[in-house]
């Protein structure tokens, strides 16, 4: 049964009182007690040789540790972020954790000796260390440049220590606790109390680390501090993180990349709480928010498993990450997904994710997932369908819309972002969209400017270009006003605002739509974007219709950037190419990093075609008098070659009120190996803005073979039942609902 929020908090309050009143010995139970039990280890031992995914995981763990055993243990003095020492300490905690789990599963003492011997070296080093000298304005660690990495080290090492706890003698335990674990827990929660109580993934890692080592040591103070914050009044702590970092349906305010990272401390600590204090019912907390957090992360992923690089994010981070492996397996067991109570769709999605991941965690949850996957003749496919997530802890601060059509790796996905800023990792990108088609992100998000763990690139840290380009509005697929960034790049101002959901219709049919507003991000300018994903049997692939409406009481310069990959093939715009000398497009707000390669001015409809992979793509946009079309490429003012060089096109228009109406059409086929090219020009020929006002926008799309769509969008209050009638150009347009698409071969569709 899912508890109501007030009931959950009542139980947690009672559990807190019990915890704070209990003597420390009440926490002293048999080890291991954080992540695996002796019974689970015996079951895994018995299953070896019969469950392929489990066998593969154990074999991989053994191979990793055998390599480590063959090398001398190295615990170096701390060094530069991303440098050798940094990476060595990361590898050490991973190897200790694996070796500890292998000891429990196999009983082979050489694994326990490896953990002990490495901890001996840390016990020699750690008392000698002060704050890391290369913190660079971060809360410092001692082993690492920031306390975040110290917390990650402790989370993993706590599990390793727990696994060999009973094998060690009392003298060894006392040395490790005196020299490593207690000083580190104090450093994280007392010396860095502000970071510990911070509602942020850094705070999540810190609370998990201190709480988990608290369970191992039997220290009720550490556990209470971790759960309720340094003041123990819930102004900080793990539960406060769960309260504020997620919307009610589980969407994480920093975006998919960072929930991927935060899933690990959330699930590791939750599992430790569940095993040591089941009365807390942590997996039920806030209407099962941990389950929703995982599902929301998985449901944002593209068909190839890669997370959309929203905000500061890698373009290649995927559900195969170890953090997601952990969460998938624990959620599968703790939420009894294996019983298929939801009709089986969630079970199929989680098992499909596990198959893509190719590994499981080494405890009872991983064993269950591996067994259930082995029982299927074929791994299930993943299909989350079209879905919308609310944003903000209360679910009232905009959201994220995802429209999908098709199944499998070649499904088409259209994503639009209209939620909160995203904290320190947020980008100024309200109403930005990404488009995934043909197995790749063809209209991409830049993500972060960072070569993570690549030490020669600024130590693997965020590059200066992250601030000067990647988070700026022009780096995204949303309109820029007067060449400036939304909120003029002021994070505090952006944090106080959010997008506004207008409507979402993810019906998984032939026509789906979503619409949102972002008013006030530029003073005096209101913005509304409506995007549709349309399948028409006359077209080979689904197409995107984009209606971006801007209104103001005075004229502005509106830039509509569209970023793409691949090779520009053709355009109907007469342009002048800058073949001798390139100049940046501007001097600030990201424009200084874009080379102006060519430009032209036109009054006519615009068409631009490029080739990406084996498919052609054309954007056809409505014409307007004096529209400037700019072809650009990232990389200007980048002497260290930190930016990814990619093309973009910008449609620039001077107006007070304006609608950018465009269609993005995938078409044709290209294979160099076959020397084959088909339908390189596409079938959409023209897009027209029939009219727009505060009631509605009407767009006409024309194409070959008599293709004619009339797209009608409600700009007033959202309603699925309201009847609309507007007149533009002497013609009456009528429909019911938030939108409609009428076409010669399409039924009348509305939502």
Buried (B, 14 or more C-beta within 10 A) or exposed (E): EEBEEEEBBEBBEEBBEBBBEEEEEEBEEEBBBBBBBBEBBEBBEEBEEEBEBBBBBBEEBBEBBEEBBEEEBEBBEBBBBBBEBBBBBBEBBBBBBBBBBBBBBBEEEEBBBBBBEBBBBBBEBBEEBEBBEBBEEBBBBBBBBBBBBBBBBBBBBBBBBBBBBEBBEEEBBEBBBEBBBBBBBEBBBEBBBEBBBBBBBBBBBBBBBBBBBBBBBBBBBBBBBBBBBBEBEBEBBBBBBBBEBBBBBBBBBBBBBBBBBBBBBBBBBBBBBBBBBEEBBBBBBBBBBBBBBBBBBBBBBBBBBBBBBBBBBBBEBBBBBBBBBBBBBBBBBBBEBBEEEEEEEBBBBBBBBBBBBEBBBBBBBBBBBBBBBBEEEEBBBBBBBBBBBBBBBEBBBBBBBBBBBBEEEEBBBBBBBBBBBBBEBBBBBBBBBBBBBBBBBBBBBBBBBBBEBEBEBBBBBBBEBBEBBBBBBBBBBBBBBEBBBBBEBEBEBBBEBBBBBBBBBBBEBBBBBBBBBBBBBBEEBBBBBBBBBBBBEBBBBBBBBBBBBBBBEEEBBBBBBBBBBBEBBBBBBEBEEBEEEEEBBBEEBBBBBBBBBBBBBBEBBBBBBBBBBBBBBBBBBBBBEEBBBBBBBBBBBBEEEBBBEBBBBBBBBBBBBBBBBBBBBBBBBBEEEEEEBEEBBBBBBBBBBBBBBEEBBBBBBBBEEEBBBBBBBBBEEBEEEEEBEBEBEEEEBEBBBBBBBBBEEBEEBBB
